Amino acid sequence: MYKRIRDLREDKDLKQKDIAAILNCSQRVYSNYERGDIDIPTEVLIKLAKFHGVSVDFLLGISDDKKWE
């Protein structure tokens, strides 16, 4: 999951601080999410999925289908 959220961010040429601002958290907290140092809360996963236009299942690695439903 953590590689996927990093890859999605990098695909859009965004920095961690850019995503952190969208999620209303610090860059440090977001960095911890990407590294897997702390669990990502459900509401943050949903925000990430909506922002990137992918399913939460894709972010979690349950599915390879990116489609948001």
C-alpha positions as CSV (number, residue, x, y, z in Angstrom):
1,M,0.0,0.0,0.0
2,Y,2.7,2.5,0.9
3,K,4.5,2.1,-2.4
4,R,1.2,2.7,-4.2
5,I,0.5,6.0,-2.4
6,R,4.1,7.2,-3.1
7,D,3.9,6.2,-6.7
8,L,0.6,7.9,-7.2
9,R,2.0,11.1,-5.7
10,E,5.1,10.9,-7.8
11,D,3.1,10.3,-10.9
12,K,1.5,13.7,-10.4
13,D,4.9,15.3,-9.6
14,L,3.7,16.3,-6.2
15,K,5.8,16.6,-3.1
16,Q,4.9,15.1,0.3
17,K,4.1,18.6,1.6
18,D,1.5,19.1,-1.3
19,I,-0.4,15.9,-0.3
20,A,-0.1,16.8,3.4
21,A,-1.8,20.1,2.7
22,I,-4.6,18.4,0.9
23,L,-5.0,15.9,3.8
24,N,-4.7,18.8,6.4
25,C,-1.7,17.1,8.1
26,S,2.0,17.9,8.5
27,Q,4.5,16.7,5.9
28,R,6.1,14.6,8.7
29,V,2.9,12.7,9.3
30,Y,2.3,12.1,5.6
31,S,5.9,10.9,5.3
32,N,5.2,8.4,8.1
33,Y,2.2,7.2,6.1
34,E,4.3,6.6,3.0
35,R,6.9,4.8,4.9
36,G,4.4,2.7,6.8
37,D,5.6,3.9,10.2
38,I,2.1,4.7,11.2
39,D,-1.3,3.3,10.1
40,I,-3.3,5.5,7.8
41,P,-6.7,6.3,9.2
42,T,-9.7,5.2,7.2
43,E,-10.8,8.8,6.5
44,V,-7.3,9.6,5.2
45,L,-7.4,6.6,2.9
46,I,-10.7,7.7,1.5
47,K,-9.4,11.2,0.9
48,L,-6.3,9.8,-0.9
49,A,-8.4,7.5,-3.0
50,K,-10.7,10.3,-4.0
51,F,-7.9,12.7,-4.8
52,H,-6.0,10.2,-6.9
53,G,-9.2,8.8,-8.5
54,V,-8.6,5.2,-7.4
55,S,-10.4,2.8,-5.2
56,V,-9.5,2.2,-1.6
57,D,-9.0,-1.4,-2.5
58,F,-6.3,-0.4,-5.0
59,L,-4.5,1.6,-2.3
60,L,-4.7,-1.3,0.1
61,G,-3.4,-3.7,-2.5
62,I,-6.5,-5.8,-2.4
63,S,-7.2,-5.1,-6.1
64,D,-5.1,-4.0,-9.1
65,D,-8.2,-2.3,-10.5
66,K,-7.7,1.5,-10.0
67,K,-11.3,2.3,-10.8
68,W,-13.1,4.4,-8.2
69,E,-16.6,3.2,-7.6
